[in-house]
Amino acid sequence: MALDYYLSLGLDTPMINFNGSLTHIPEQRWEFENNVTLDKRYLLKILELKDTFQMDFIASEFRKKCFITMDHLDRISPMLFGVEKITDDMTMDQSKINTNPNALLMQTRLSDKMALAESMREYFNYEIEVDSWGGPLNILECSPKGVNKAYALEYLLNVMNCSTQDLIAFGDEHNDTEMLELAGTGFAMKNASPVLLPFADQQLTLSNEEDGVAKKLEELFL
């Protein structure tokens, strides 16, 4: 899904995916590509505990593919994965868990996804990152330890010989906190989670659906 937007905009600059696990220039080789993966043993353990964590689905995400548990197919939104339909070849099974994924995406039936995220971090002795996004959806994402959007942006700033004062960031979810804290100027969207607001320099008066990012960029640069 991110790639579709990237290509439609005619971009040729680095892109960050999987909450910071992959920094690359799509469709080409780039000497500064940074690809961080999550040890697959965490995936295997979370699969064992999927009923305890009340997971609707668990998905292992890679650069060009993902595999999803299908126990509750009716609760999986294809839009989350940038496809029109969840197909059989996307089914997760043990034979496909042979390489480390970039990240894990999960949806839980538990009402407090933030409490579950903390419980999972504690269960794994804080060896992995577990954060949330998805607005009203109970979405959690697992990343390698220390990896988030700020991690990837710091990497890019170093590659491009820039400072955090050169960085403008926009966010709306829990997993944007480190990024807004890092940025020289951080904007929270109108629809941002209240958790994010203390990390923002300013909250915009427009939401994602109202083209808030585009209109702020026009104001700043055009």
N, C-alpha and C positions, 0 to 999 in steps of 0.2 A: 504494500500500500504506500509506504513512504517513497519507494522507488518510482511509483507512478507519478507522484507529485513532483519529485525531483526532475524526472524527464520532461514532464509537461511544462515546467518552468524554464527548461533549457539550462539547467545549472551544470557547472563543471568543477565545483569546489568540493572539499571533503564533506562527508555526511556521517553523522553519528547514529548508530542503531543499537537496539537492545539495551537501552538505559546506560549506554557507555561502553558496552563490551566490544563493539566493533566500530572503529574509525577508519573510513576508507573513501576512495573515490569510485563510485559505482561504474561497472562495465569497463574498468581498465586497471592495469597494474600501477601501483603507487608505492614508491620506496618507503614511505613513512606510514604505511598501513599498520594499524595496531589491532590485533585480533586476540581477545582474551576469552578463555573458555572456562566453563564450570565443570569440575570433576563429575563424571557421570554417576559416581557412587551416591551423590546427593539426590540425583533423580531417582535412582533405584530405591533409596530409603523413603523418599516422599511417596513413591508409588505404593510401597508397603503400608504407609500410614494414611492413604487417601481417604479411608472411611473415618479414621480418627479426626482428620482435618476437615471432614465433610466437603470434599472437593467435587464440584460438578465436572470439572475436567482438569487435566494436567497436560501441558503442551511443552515439548522440547523444541527450542527454536535454533535454527541454523541460518546461515546467510541466504540460502535459496530454497529452504524447505523447512517444514515443521511436522512433528508427529504428535497426535492428540489421543488421549484416552476417550473412548466412545461409550462409556457406561451410561451417560446422560446426554445423548446426542441432541435431544430437544432443548437443552439448556445452553447449547453452544451457539454463539452468534458468529456466522462466517465472516462478518465485517471486521471482527477483531484480528483476523488473519489475512485481510485484504483479498478475500475470495468470495465468489457468489454462493458457493456450496461446499460443505465439508464432504470430501470424497473418500472412498475406501482406501486409496493409496496413502492417505494422511493418518491412517490408524496406527497408533503406537503399539508395538509388541516387543517382547524381549529381544528378538533377533535384530531389531533396528537400533538397539542401544549399544552401539559399538564404538562411538566416538563421543567426545565431550561436546555438549551444546554450548552456545553462547549465553543462553539464558533459559529460564523456565517461566512459563505463563500459566497461571492457575485461577480458577474461579471457585469460591467457597460458598456454601449455604449458610455458614455462620454469620450472624448479624453484625458482629464487630470484627471487621477485617483487620483493623489496626492491632487489636489485642491478639489475633491469631498470628499476625506478622511477628510480633514480639515473642510469642510463645515458640514460633518456629526458629527464630534467631537463637533463643535460649536453648532449645532442644539441640541445635547443632553447634552449641558452644561458641556462638558468634563467629563461626568460620565462614559464613556466607551472608550476603545482603538479602533481606526480604523487605520489599516495600510495596506500596499500593498505588493504584491509579484506577481509572475507569469510571470516575464519577459515581453514579448510583449503582453501578455494577460492583460486585465484591471481587475485584481483580487484585491478585498479588503477583509480583514478579521476583524471581530469585536471580541474583547475579553473583559473580565471584566476589570474594572479600575485597572491600575497598573500591569496588567499581561502581560508579554512578555517572550521571551526566557531567558533574563537576570534574571528575577524574579525566574523562575524555576531553573536556574543554581545556583543562590545564595542559594535557598532552599536546593538543593542537596549538595552544598559545606558544608553547616552547618551540614547536616545529616552525611556526611562522614568525618567531622572534617578536612576539607581542606581549603586552602586559594585561593584567585583569582590567585595567582602566580602559582598554580598547574593546572590552567585551560588553555587549548588551544582551540581556536574556529576558525571555518571556516565559511565564509558567502559570499553571493552573492546578497542579496536583501535588500530592504529598512527595512524590519522587522528584520534584523540582526544587526542593528546599536548598540542597547543597549548591545547585547551579546558581540560584538567585543570590545566595550568600557570597559566592565567588565573584560574580560579575561586578564590574565597575558600576553598572546601572542595571537594576533588576526590576522588571515590571510584572506585577500580578494581574491576571485578567479579571474582569468584572465578575466572572463566574468562578473565581479561584476558591479553593478550599480555605477555610479560615486558618488552618494550620500553616499555610504558606505566607500569610500576610506579614508576620513579623520579619520575614527574610527579604521582603520587597522594599525597594525605595519608593515605589509608587504603585497604586492600584488604578488600572485603567477604567474608564467609564463604559467601555464596550467589551463584550464577551467574544469568545472564539467564533460563535455563530454570527456575530455582527462584524466580522473582519477586523477585530480589534488590533491584531498584530500588524496587518497591512496598513491600516490607517495611521497607526503610531509611527511606523517606518516612513510613511509619506511625510508626516509632520516633521520628522527628524532630518530627513535627507533630501527631500524634493522641494 
